[in-house]
Amino acid sequence: MKRVLLKIAYDGTRYAGFARQPGQETIEGVLDETISSLTGESIEVIGASRTDAGVHARANIAVFDTESPIPPEKFSYALNRRLPPRIRIQESYEVAPDFHPRHCSTVKTYEYHIYNAEFEDPIRRMYSFHTYYPLNTEAMQEAGQYLLGEHDFRSFCSTYTQAQTTVRTILSIDVTASADRMPRDITIRVRGTGFLYNMVRIIAGTLMEVGTGKKKPEDLKAILDAKDRRAAGPTAPAAGLILEDFHFVEDPQIQAKPVS
């Protein structure tokens, strides 16, 4: 028996999120079915990040156990011939039998994409959020810095969360724009060691309120201190969110190579 790690990219538009759900088409469900048909075993993958319905990823992680003679590094090739075009394995390799992607130190990078223009671009609509309100990206960048470090992010978490603690650590937030004025693409890039349910989308929605002048950058401190979901801005739509990068913090007890 060996444990194989998969680095997965997907377009989440048509899926009901990553985690398997009864009666719903999910990324995990498609992976289970595809790997099982390939190996002849009953496979259930263990995912690292349970992205929401409509959210995309370039670097999510999952592992599964198999007795298949297929070399671990060849699973990416074999699965990509069977998976639907919206899901692709970017890399596969063997890890230690006790390796669990949710029980180790990691750093995740999410990007939220905004198309800031007078009119919506139909080509971008599945992969960015459109707003015709001019956004002050300098104010958004300033506001984001109030969220850096370890905080209780209860204000930036869905009320439906089942997390035991709402304390998380954000390492960096960067707001960049492709031009000084509309039309332009704006990216909110958030790096952290872990995220709560809807956390990045609520951060994005709140920063956009700063960008329109509805909130001031310094309001972010009071929003954090409130520990109340009602204090923050709206949850930005799922289509603009991408899990861009996922890597394991160096740990001599985890025998898995870093994912870049």
The 8 nearest C-alpha neighbors of each residue, nearest first, counted from 0:
[[1, 66, 65, 64, 2, 67, 96, 68],
 [2, 0, 64, 65, 96, 66, 3, 93],
 [3, 1, 64, 96, 63, 94, 93, 65],
 [2, 4, 93, 62, 63, 92, 94, 71],
 [3, 5, 62, 92, 91, 61, 93, 94],
 [6, 4, 91, 61, 60, 90, 7, 62],
 [5, 7, 60, 90, 89, 58, 59, 88],
 [8, 6, 88, 59, 58, 89, 87, 5],
 [9, 7, 57, 56, 87, 58, 86, 88],
 [10, 8, 86, 56, 85, 55, 11, 87],
 [9, 11, 55, 85, 12, 86, 56, 8],
 [10, 12, 53, 55, 54, 14, 13, 9],
 [13, 11, 53, 10, 14, 54, 125, 238],
 [12, 14, 11, 53, 15, 10, 52, 24],
 [13, 15, 25, 11, 16, 24, 12, 52],
 [16, 14, 52, 25, 24, 23, 53, 13],
 [52, 15, 17, 51, 14, 25, 50, 18],
 [16, 18, 26, 49, 50, 25, 27, 19],
 [19, 17, 27, 49, 16, 25, 20, 26],
 [18, 20, 28, 27, 25, 17, 21, 26],
 [19, 21, 23, 22, 18, 25, 24, 28],
 [22, 20, 23, 19, 24, 28, 25, 18],
 [21, 23, 20, 24, 19, 25, 15, 28],
 [24, 22, 20, 21, 25, 15, 19, 14],
 [23, 25, 14, 15, 28, 22, 26, 29],
 [24, 26, 14, 28, 15, 17, 27, 16],
 [25, 27, 17, 29, 28, 30, 16, 14],
 [28, 26, 30, 19, 18, 25, 29, 17],
 [27, 29, 25, 31, 19, 26, 30, 32],
 [28, 30, 26, 32, 31, 27, 33, 25],
 [29, 31, 27, 33, 28, 32, 34, 26],
 [32, 30, 28, 43, 42, 34, 29, 33],
 [31, 33, 35, 29, 30, 34, 36, 28],
 [32, 34, 30, 36, 35, 31, 29, 37],
 [35, 33, 37, 36, 31, 32, 30, 38],
 [36, 34, 40, 32, 42, 38, 39, 41],
 [35, 37, 33, 39, 34, 38, 32, 40],
 [36, 38, 34, 35, 39, 33, 78, 77],
 [39, 37, 35, 40, 36, 67, 34, 65],
 [40, 38, 35, 36, 37, 41, 34, 67],
 [41, 39, 35, 38, 42, 36, 65, 34],
 [40, 42, 35, 43, 39, 31, 32, 34],
 [41, 43, 35, 31, 40, 44, 34, 63],
 [44, 42, 31, 63, 45, 41, 27, 30],
 [43, 45, 63, 62, 61, 31, 46, 42],
 [46, 44, 61, 62, 63, 43, 47, 100],
 [47, 45, 61, 48, 60, 44, 62, 49],
 [46, 48, 100, 60, 101, 61, 49, 45],
 [49, 47, 50, 46, 59, 60, 17, 101],
 [50, 48, 17, 18, 51, 47, 46, 16],
 [49, 51, 17, 16, 48, 54, 52, 18],
 [52, 50, 16, 54, 53, 49, 17, 15],
 [16, 51, 53, 15, 54, 14, 11, 50],
 [52, 54, 12, 11, 237, 238, 14, 51],
 [55, 53, 11, 237, 240, 51, 52, 238],
 [56, 54, 241, 11, 10, 9, 240, 242],
 [57, 55, 242, 241, 8, 9, 58, 243],
 [56, 58, 8, 243, 242, 9, 59, 7],
 [59, 57, 244, 7, 8, 56, 6, 245],
 [58, 60, 7, 6, 56, 48, 57, 8],
 [59, 61, 6, 47, 5, 46, 7, 58],
 [60, 62, 46, 45, 5, 4, 47, 44],
 [63, 61, 4, 45, 3, 44, 5, 2],
 [62, 64, 44, 3, 2, 45, 43, 65],
 [65, 63, 2, 1, 3, 0, 62, 66],
 [64, 66, 67, 0, 1, 2, 63, 40],
 [65, 67, 0, 1, 68, 64, 38, 40],
 [66, 68, 69, 65, 38, 0, 70, 39],
 [67, 69, 70, 66, 65, 71, 38, 0],
 [68, 70, 67, 71, 73, 74, 72, 38],
 [69, 71, 73, 72, 68, 74, 67, 92],
 [72, 70, 92, 73, 93, 74, 3, 91],
 [71, 73, 92, 91, 70, 74, 75, 90],
 [74, 72, 70, 75, 76, 71, 77, 69],
 [75, 73, 77, 76, 71, 72, 78, 91],
 [74, 76, 88, 78, 73, 91, 77, 90],
 [77, 75, 79, 73, 74, 78, 80, 88],
 [76, 78, 74, 80, 75, 79, 73, 81],
 [79, 77, 81, 80, 75, 76, 74, 82],
 [78, 80, 82, 76, 81, 77, 87, 75],
 [79, 81, 78, 77, 82, 76, 83, 75],
 [82, 80, 78, 79, 83, 33, 77, 37],
 [81, 83, 79, 78, 80, 86, 84, 33],
 [82, 84, 85, 86, 81, 87, 79, 80],
 [85, 83, 86, 82, 87, 79, 9, 10],
 [84, 86, 10, 9, 83, 87, 11, 82],
 [87, 85, 9, 84, 83, 8, 82, 10],
 [88, 86, 8, 79, 7, 89, 9, 85],
 [89, 87, 7, 75, 90, 6, 8, 79],
 [90, 88, 6, 7, 87, 75, 8, 91],
 [89, 91, 6, 88, 75, 5, 92, 72],
 [92, 90, 5, 72, 4, 75, 71, 74],
 [91, 93, 72, 71, 4, 3, 94, 90],
 [92, 94, 3, 71, 2, 4, 95, 1],
 [95, 93, 255, 2, 3, 254, 96, 4],
 [94, 96, 98, 97, 254, 2, 93, 255],
 [97, 95, 2, 98, 1, 94, 64, 0],
 [98, 96, 95, 99, 2, 94, 253, 254],
 [97, 99, 95, 96, 94, 100, 253, 254],
 [98, 100, 102, 101, 97, 103, 62, 45],
 [101, 99, 47, 102, 103, 98, 46, 61],
 [102, 100, 47, 99, 103, 46, 48, 104],
 [103, 101, 99, 100, 104, 98, 47, 105],
 [102, 104, 101, 100, 105, 99, 247, 253],
 [105, 103, 248, 247, 102, 106, 192, 250],
 [104, 106, 247, 248, 192, 246, 103, 107],
 [105, 107, 192, 191, 246, 245, 247, 108],
 [108, 106, 245, 191, 190, 244, 192, 105],
 [107, 109, 190, 244, 243, 189, 242, 245],
 [110, 108, 242, 243, 189, 241, 188, 190],
 [109, 111, 188, 241, 187, 240, 189, 243],
 [110, 112, 240, 187, 239, 186, 241, 188],
 [113, 111, 186, 127, 239, 185, 110, 128],
 [114, 112, 128, 185, 127, 129, 184, 115],
 [113, 115, 129, 184, 128, 127, 116, 183],
 [116, 114, 130, 183, 182, 131, 129, 181],
 [117, 115, 182, 131, 181, 118, 114, 183],
 [116, 118, 131, 119, 182, 115, 181, 130],
 [119, 117, 116, 120, 131, 129, 130, 115],
 [118, 120, 129, 121, 116, 117, 124, 114],
 [119, 121, 123, 122, 124, 118, 114, 129],
 [122, 120, 124, 123, 119, 125, 118, 129],
 [123, 121, 120, 124, 125, 126, 119, 127],
 [124, 122, 120, 121, 126, 125, 127, 114],
 [123, 125, 121, 126, 127, 122, 120, 128],
 [126, 124, 238, 123, 127, 12, 239, 122],
 [127, 125, 239, 238, 123, 124, 112, 128],
 [128, 126, 239, 112, 113, 124, 238, 123],
 [129, 127, 113, 239, 114, 112, 130, 238],
 [128, 130, 114, 113, 115, 119, 127, 131],
 [131, 129, 115, 132, 114, 116, 128, 113],
 [130, 132, 117, 116, 115, 133, 118, 129],
 [131, 133, 130, 134, 211, 115, 116, 117],
 [134, 132, 131, 211, 135, 115, 181, 210],
 [135, 133, 210, 211, 136, 132, 207, 115],
 [136, 134, 210, 138, 137, 139, 211, 133],
 [135, 137, 139, 138, 134, 140, 210, 174],
 [138, 136, 140, 139, 135, 141, 174, 210],
 [137, 139, 141, 136, 140, 135, 216, 142],
 [140, 138, 136, 142, 206, 137, 141, 210],
 [141, 139, 137, 174, 143, 138, 142, 136],
 [142, 140, 138, 139, 143, 144, 216, 137],
 [143, 141, 216, 139, 144, 140, 145, 138],
 [142, 144, 140, 145, 141, 146, 172, 139],
 [143, 145, 146, 147, 142, 141, 172, 140],
 [144, 146, 143, 147, 142, 220, 219, 217],
 [147, 145, 144, 143, 148, 169, 219, 150],
 [148, 146, 169, 144, 145, 170, 171, 149],
 [147, 149, 168, 169, 170, 150, 146, 167],
 [148, 150, 168, 167, 169, 166, 147, 151],
 [151, 149, 166, 152, 167, 148, 168, 146],
 [150, 152, 166, 165, 153, 167, 223, 226],
 [153, 151, 155, 154, 165, 150, 166, 223],
 [152, 154, 226, 156, 155, 165, 151, 227],
 [155, 153, 228, 227, 226, 152, 156, 231],
 [156, 154, 198, 152, 153, 201, 228, 202],
 [155, 157, 198, 153, 154, 196, 195, 197],
 [158, 156, 159, 160, 196, 197, 155, 228],
 [157, 159, 160, 156, 228, 153, 196, 161],
 [160, 158, 157, 161, 196, 156, 162, 197],
 [159, 161, 162, 158, 157, 196, 156, 195],
 [160, 162, 163, 159, 196, 164, 158, 195],
 [163, 161, 164, 160, 165, 195, 196, 159],
 [162, 164, 161, 165, 160, 166, 195, 153],
 [165, 163, 162, 166, 151, 167, 161, 153],
 [164, 166, 151, 153, 152, 167, 162, 163],
 [167, 165, 151, 150, 164, 152, 149, 168],
 [166, 168, 149, 150, 193, 165, 151, 152],
 [169, 167, 149, 148, 191, 192, 170, 150],
 [170, 168, 191, 147, 148, 171, 190, 149],
 [169, 171, 191, 190, 147, 148, 168, 172],
 [172, 170, 190, 169, 189, 147, 173, 191],
 [171, 173, 189, 188, 143, 190, 144, 174],
 [174, 172, 188, 187, 140, 175, 171, 189],
 [173, 175, 187, 140, 186, 136, 188, 139],
 [174, 176, 186, 185, 173, 187, 177, 136],
 [177, 175, 185, 178, 184, 186, 183, 174],
 [176, 178, 184, 183, 185, 175, 179, 186],
 [179, 177, 176, 180, 183, 181, 184, 182],
 [180, 178, 176, 181, 177, 183, 182, 136],
 [179, 181, 178, 182, 183, 133, 115, 177],
 [182, 180, 183, 116, 115, 179, 178, 133],
 [181, 183, 116, 115, 180, 117, 184, 114],
 [184, 182, 181, 115, 177, 178, 114, 116],
 [183, 185, 114, 177, 176, 113, 115, 186],
 [186, 184, 176, 113, 175, 112, 114, 183],
 [187, 185, 112, 175, 111, 174, 188, 113],
 [186, 188, 174, 111, 110, 173, 189, 112],
 [187, 189, 110, 173, 172, 109, 186, 174],
 [188, 190, 172, 109, 108, 171, 110, 187],
 [191, 189, 108, 171, 170, 107, 169, 109],
 [192, 190, 169, 170, 193, 106, 107, 168],
 [191, 193, 106, 105, 168, 107, 169, 194],
 [194, 192, 191, 167, 107, 168, 106, 195],
 [193, 195, 198, 167, 196, 191, 192, 199],
 [194, 196, 198, 156, 197, 165, 193, 160],
 [195, 197, 198, 157, 156, 160, 194, 159],
 [198, 196, 200, 199, 157, 156, 201, 195],
 [199, 197, 156, 195, 155, 201, 196, 200],
 [200, 198, 202, 201, 197, 203, 194, 109],
 [199, 201, 235, 203, 234, 197, 202, 198],
 [202, 200, 234, 204, 198, 203, 199, 155],
 [203, 201, 199, 205, 200, 204, 206, 198],
 [204, 202, 200, 206, 201, 205, 199, 207],
 [203, 205, 235, 201, 233, 207, 232, 234],
 [204, 206, 232, 202, 208, 207, 203, 231],
 [207, 205, 209, 203, 139, 208, 204, 202],
 [206, 208, 210, 204, 209, 205, 203, 211],
 [209, 207, 205, 213, 211, 210, 206, 214],
 [210, 208, 214, 206, 212, 207, 211, 215],
 [211, 209, 134, 135, 207, 208, 139, 212],
 [210, 212, 208, 134, 209, 213, 207, 133],
 [213, 211, 209, 214, 210, 208, 215, 135],
 [212, 214, 208, 211, 209, 215, 210, 207],
 [213, 215, 209, 212, 208, 218, 216, 211],
 [216, 214, 218, 217, 209, 212, 213, 142],
 [217, 215, 142, 218, 141, 219, 138, 209],
 [216, 218, 219, 215, 220, 142, 145, 221],
 [219, 217, 215, 221, 216, 220, 222, 214],
 [218, 220, 222, 217, 221, 216, 145, 223],
 [219, 221, 223, 222, 218, 217, 145, 224],
 [220, 222, 224, 218, 223, 219, 225, 217],
 [223, 221, 219, 225, 220, 224, 230, 231],
 [224, 222, 220, 221, 225, 226, 154, 219],
 [223, 225, 221, 222, 226, 220, 151, 154],
 [224, 226, 222, 227, 223, 221, 230, 154],
 [227, 225, 154, 153, 224, 223, 228, 152],
 [226, 228, 154, 225, 229, 230, 153, 222],
 [229, 227, 154, 230, 231, 155, 153, 156],
 [228, 230, 227, 231, 154, 232, 233, 226],
 [231, 229, 228, 222, 227, 154, 225, 232],
 [232, 230, 229, 228, 205, 222, 154, 155],
 [231, 233, 205, 204, 201, 208, 234, 230],
 [234, 232, 204, 201, 235, 205, 231, 200],
 [233, 235, 201, 200, 204, 236, 232, 197],
 [234, 236, 204, 200, 233, 201, 203, 237],
 [237, 235, 238, 234, 239, 128, 200, 240],
 [236, 238, 54, 53, 239, 240, 235, 52],
 [237, 239, 126, 125, 53, 240, 54, 236],
 [238, 240, 127, 112, 126, 128, 111, 237],
 [241, 239, 111, 54, 238, 237, 110, 55],
 [242, 240, 55, 56, 110, 243, 109, 54],
 [243, 241, 56, 109, 244, 57, 108, 55],
 [242, 244, 57, 109, 241, 108, 58, 56],
 [243, 245, 108, 58, 107, 242, 246, 57],
 [246, 244, 107, 58, 106, 108, 258, 59],
 [247, 245, 258, 257, 106, 105, 259, 248],
 [246, 248, 105, 257, 104, 249, 106, 258],
 [247, 249, 105, 104, 250, 246, 106, 257],
 [250, 248, 247, 251, 257, 253, 104, 256],
 [249, 251, 252, 253, 248, 104, 247, 254],
 [252, 250, 253, 249, 254, 255, 248, 256],
 [253, 251, 250, 254, 249, 255, 98, 95],
 [254, 252, 250, 251, 255, 98, 95, 103],
 [255, 253, 95, 94, 252, 256, 251, 98],
 [256, 254, 94, 253, 257, 95, 98, 93],
 [255, 257, 258, 254, 247, 94, 253, 249],
 [258, 256, 247, 246, 259, 255, 248, 249],
 [257, 259, 246, 245, 256, 247, 6, 244],
 [258, 246, 257, 244, 245, 58, 247, 256]]
